[in-house]
């Protein structure tokens, strides 16, 4: 079962990444310019229809994948690069440093992720870079809590005690003995946090905190199409919304599959 989830998730992610990389060759129209066909339903000419300005929705979906992937991957990498070292240091050294870091992370973790991201983005201002920072801050506590917990367990094992007795420095113990044992957890958390970050990115973009018109972005296009839904123009929000759901599902499947494999390995 885990293999099926893993392959399905990787297939979805690969398809979206391929679409983003080769967007100029896949998109039939310029995503920022009108085709002259305003509010046209899906057809052979426009497979996902057109929006209120006559722009081809399929082309905007294809190019919108670029913004989503850039923001989400960059934010997730940044949160991992900050959260993992802090978790290792806090769990290994303990004491006052551990209490202070844990208190800060617990305070951040107490906020709903989207609310915290909105608050940070509102302070920093709307831009792609600021959105990356806002989303990264949201997921740092997730890495911290997971890695800290595992470090607390691993540092009491015999091979760590043996390394201390042999004279290994704390930095060497963290790098050579503890981090390799939490690396699998980092990968699992990364996959699952990316899945959640996609929803957070869409929410920020929906509220106008990432891009401005006419830049294509799935969340921004959802916001643009919302006023036209009551009039029956369902395609304006349906396809961007499906892409958000599909990409998030892809990373969630990969994360769950890796988590199952990790748990199976631990049981053995």
Secondary structure in CASP SS format (residue, H / E / C, confidence):
PFRMAT SS
TARGET T0000
AUTHOR 0000-0000-0000
METHOD secondary structure of the structure
MODEL  1
X C 1.00
X H 1.00
X H 1.00
X H 1.00
X H 1.00
X H 1.00
X H 1.00
X H 1.00
X H 1.00
X H 1.00
X H 1.00
X H 1.00
X H 1.00
X H 1.00
X H 1.00
X H 1.00
X H 1.00
X H 1.00
X H 1.00
X H 1.00
X H 1.00
X C 1.00
X H 1.00
X H 1.00
X H 1.00
X H 1.00
X C 1.00
X C 1.00
X C 1.00
X C 1.00
X C 1.00
X C 1.00
X C 1.00
X C 1.00
X C 1.00
X C 1.00
X C 1.00
X C 1.00
X C 1.00
X C 1.00
X C 1.00
X C 1.00
X C 1.00
X C 1.00
X C 1.00
X C 1.00
X C 1.00
X C 1.00
X C 1.00
X E 1.00
X C 1.00
X C 1.00
X C 1.00
X C 1.00
X C 1.00
X E 1.00
X H 1.00
X H 1.00
X H 1.00
X H 1.00
X H 1.00
X H 1.00
X H 1.00
X H 1.00
X H 1.00
X H 1.00
X H 1.00
X H 1.00
X H 1.00
X H 1.00
X H 1.00
X H 1.00
X H 1.00
X H 1.00
X H 1.00
X H 1.00
X H 1.00
X H 1.00
X H 1.00
X H 1.00
X H 1.00
X H 1.00
X H 1.00
X H 1.00
X H 1.00
X H 1.00
X H 1.00
X H 1.00
X H 1.00
X H 1.00
X H 1.00
X H 1.00
X H 1.00
X C 1.00
X H 1.00
X H 1.00
X H 1.00
X H 1.00
X H 1.00
X H 1.00
X H 1.00
X H 1.00
X H 1.00
X H 1.00
X H 1.00
X H 1.00
X H 1.00
X H 1.00
X H 1.00
X C 1.00
X C 1.00
X C 1.00
X H 1.00
X H 1.00
X H 1.00
X H 1.00
X H 1.00
X H 1.00
X H 1.00
X H 1.00
X H 1.00
X H 1.00
X H 1.00
X H 1.00
X C 1.00
X C 1.00
X C 1.00
X H 1.00
X H 1.00
X H 1.00
X H 1.00
X H 1.00
X H 1.00
X H 1.00
X H 1.00
X H 1.00
X H 1.00
X H 1.00
X H 1.00
X H 1.00
X H 1.00
X H 1.00
X H 1.00
X H 1.00
X H 1.00
X H 1.00
X H 1.00
X H 1.00
X H 1.00
X H 1.00
X H 1.00
X H 1.00
X H 1.00
X H 1.00
X C 1.00
X C 1.00
X C 1.00
X H 1.00
X H 1.00
X H 1.00
X H 1.00
X H 1.00
X H 1.00
X H 1.00
X H 1.00
X C 1.00
X C 1.00
X C 1.00
X C 1.00
X H 1.00
X H 1.00
X H 1.00
X H 1.00
X H 1.00
X H 1.00
X H 1.00
X H 1.00
X H 1.00
X H 1.00
X H 1.00
X H 1.00
X H 1.00
X H 1.00
X H 1.00
X H 1.00
X H 1.00
X H 1.00
X H 1.00
X H 1.00
X H 1.00
X H 1.00
X H 1.00
X H 1.00
X H 1.00
X H 1.00
X H 1.00
X H 1.00
X H 1.00
X H 1.00
X H 1.00
X H 1.00
X H 1.00
X H 1.00
X H 1.00
X H 1.00
X H 1.00
X C 1.00
X C 1.00
X C 1.00
X C 1.00
X C 1.00
X C 1.00
X C 1.00
X C 1.00
X C 1.00
X C 1.00
X C 1.00
X H 1.00
X H 1.00
X H 1.00
X H 1.00
X H 1.00
X H 1.00
X H 1.00
X H 1.00
X H 1.00
X C 1.00
X C 1.00
X C 1.00
X C 1.00
X C 1.00
X C 1.00
X C 1.00
X C 1.00
X H 1.00
X H 1.00
X H 1.00
X H 1.00
X H 1.00
X H 1.00
X H 1.00
X H 1.00
X H 1.00
X H 1.00
X H 1.00
X H 1.00
X H 1.00
X H 1.00
X H 1.00
X H 1.00
X H 1.00
X H 1.00
X H 1.00
X H 1.00
X H 1.00
X H 1.00
X H 1.00
X H 1.00
X H 1.00
X H 1.00
X H 1.00
X H 1.00
X H 1.00
X H 1.00
X H 1.00
X H 1.00
X H 1.00
X C 1.00
END
